[in-house]
Amino acid sequence: MNSTYVLKETVRETAFESVWANDINDVFADVAPYYDRANFFATLGLIDRLRNRFVSTIDVQPRHKVLDVCAGTNVIGIGLLEKQLDLDIHAVDRSAAMQDVGRARAERLGFNIKSHICDVHRLPFPDNHFDVVTLQWATRHLRVIDVFSEIERVLKPGGYFYHCDMLRPANKLVENVYYLYLTACVSTIATAFRSNEAAKKCRRYFVDAIRLFYSVDELSHLLTELGYADVHGRSVLAGTVGFHKARKSLSGRG
């Protein structure tokens, strides 16, 4: 493993360990009922288009076993079931509150998504178990090397990992403008939706989590370093969002 990535992960964990351990669960417990509406507001109405674009990149086949990591309100799992009804989808998330919202949403649509509340750094599944794994809008809150390694472990050889998240823009001008927008946006959402104290306390964190995160190219290189094959990264919205697709090699560790 390239020491640059190990050092970066050490810096991230040192900076955010307290928030990850003590605050983030309370934040998502509070925002769960309005999470999707807040995302619509924060993205100026683009979230549905981004979600649909991401789902369109995910290749699923009949009876595929799919794991949705940090599934939140199950919007990705539902989108995949709308593409391919007979998928066996498992959702994992740290937040029971988010999954309560997601489970209710799936049931209203007649979909069955199996929910697991757990630490996503230690997935409760055997090696070589899933055809497809997805992870979206959450990696900046995680220890990336640990989670990506766990995902590689539970993927079947030849299986695919699809990732989407807010990333750090490679262009410095875009990056600086982006931080200004995020700072204003997070404060406005906290006020408009009457967020709890944990969420208000984390307003600066949500910007710093991007500031210390990865660009599209950096995340592509990290996936390659971790042993994934055929890694493809795509910059969206001037690099503020990135899509990645990577395959577990046929001689994978699992």
N, C-alpha and C positions, 0 to 999 in steps of 0.2 A: 504494500500500500504506500502510495506517495506520501511522504511526510507532510507535505503542504496541506493535504486534506485532514490528516490526523490533527495537525496543529489548529486548523480552522475549527474543527469539531470541538477541540478542547476549549478554544476561545468562546465558542457559542455556548457550550455547556456551563462554563464559568460565569458567563454574563447572565444566563437565563435559568440556571438551575433552581433558584428560589421560586421564580414565576411558574416554571413547569411543575414543581413539586407541590406548591402551596396555593396557587391562584388560578391556573388555567381551567381546572375542572369547575370551579365556582363560576368562572366567566361563561363557559358553555352551558352550564345549568341555567344561568340567567337568560342567555340569548336564544336558547333552543326554540321557544315559541315564536320568535320573530326573526330567526336566523336568515331564512330565505328572503324575507322582505328587506332586511338590512343589506343583504348582498345585492339585491336589485337596486337599492338606493345607491350603494357604494360604487357600483359599476355603471351608474347612469343608464340602467336598463339593459346592459349588455350581458348580464350573467346567463340568461337563457340561451343566447346565441353561442356564448363560449361553451356552455355545458353541452349543447347539441353538437357543436363542432368537435368537442373532445370525444363524445360517445360515438360519433361517426368514424373516428379513427380506430375504434376497438373492434377487432375481428373476433367474433364469437360464432361457434358452430353448435348444431343441435346437441343437447345433453352435456355441454361443456360444464365443468365445475369451476365456478368463479369465486374469487375472494375480493371483496371490496374493503380495503383498509381505511380506517378513519372515515367510515361510511356516513357519519352524521345523520342527516335526515333522509338518507336512502335515495337521493335523486338520481345518482348514477346507476344504482342497481335497478331502479324502476325503468330508467331509460334503456338499459340493456335488455330487460324483460320485454319491453315494447318492441325491441328489434328481434328477439329470439325467445319465445315464450317458455320453452322447456329447459332453460338454464337452471342449474342448481347453484343458487347464489347464497353465499355466506357473508354477513356484514360484521366487521369488528370495529369497535370504537371504545374509547375510554369513558365517554360520557353516556351514562344511562339516560339522561334527560334528552339528549339529541336522538338517541335510538328510540325512545318512546315516541317522539314525534315521527321519526322515520317509519316505525312499525305501523303506527296508525295510518300514515299516508299510504303505505303499500297495501294494507288490508282494505282500505276504502276502494282501491283500484282492483282488488281481487288477486293481488300478487303475494306470493310466499317468499319472504327473504328471512333466512335464519340468522338471528341476532346473537352476538357474543360480546359481552362486556369484559374487556381485558386490557392489559398493558400491551400495546401493539409492538413494543420492542421484543416481546416474547410471545410469538403467535402460538395458540394452542392447537396446532395441527401437525401431523407427521410430515416427514420429508416427502418431496415429489408428489404432492397431493392435488394441486390445482393446475388447470389448463391456462387460466388467465388470472392475473392479479391487477387490481387498479388501486390507485392512491391519488387523492386530489384535495387541494386547498388546505393541506394540513402539515406538510413536511417541514415547513419553517418552524413548527412547534415541537419538532422531534429530533432525536439523535440520529442523523441521517444514515451514517455508516451502519449502525446497528439495525435500523429498520430495513434498509435496502438489502442487507445481508440475510435477514430473516425472510424477506420476500423471496429472495433467490433460493433459499433453502426449501420453502414449501412449494415452489413452482416445480412442475414436472419438467424433465429435460426437454428442451424445445418449446416450452411454454413461454408466454409473453407477459411482460410487465408494462403497464401503461400508467403514466404519471402526468399530473397537471398541477401547477401551483403558481402563485405569485412569486416572481423571482426578482433578483437585483438586476436592473438594466445595465447592459455593458456600456452604453453611451452615458457619459458623465452629465451632460446637460439634461437628458431625459431623466436620469437618476435623481438629480436635484429637484427638478420640477415634480417628479413623482412623490418624493418625500414631503414636499410642501402640501401636495394634494392629500396624501394619506393623513397627515397631521390634522388638517382641517376636517377631513371626512370622518375620522374616528371620533373627534370631539363632537361633531354635529350629530352623528348617530347615537352616541352615548346620551346626549341631551334629548334628542327626539324620541328615542325609545325608552327613556327613563331607566337606563342601565343601572345595575347594582354597584356597590362600592368596589367590588373586585374588578368589574369591567372598567370602571373609571380609573382605577389604580393602574390598569394595564394599557392605558392609552399610548404612552410613550413606547412601551414594549412592542406593540403591534407595528410600529414604524422601525424600531431598532431590529426586530426580527428579520425584516427585509434587508436592512443595511448590512447585516452580518451574514446574509444568506449567499446563494450562488447565482451566477448568471446562467443562461441557457447552455453555453459552451462548457462552463465549469461543471455543471451537473452531468453533462454528457461524458466528460472525461472521468468523473467520479464513478459513474456506472461502469465504464470500461475497466477502470482500476479494480472494481469489485468482481470482475469476471464475467459480466454480461457481454453478450455478442450482439452484433447488428444494431448498435445503439444509434437512434435517430432523434435529434432534438429539433424542435421548431419554435421559433420566436413568434410571439403573438402580441399585438398592441405595443409595438416598439420595445419588446423585451421585458415588459412588465409582467407578462405571463409566458409560461413555456409549456409545451407538450413534449413528452418523451415516450419513446417506445423502445424496449430492449428485450432480447431473447435470452433465456437460460440456455447455456451451451449443452449440447447432447452429452458431454462428459462432465456435467455439473457436479458440484460437491455432494449433493444430496444422495 
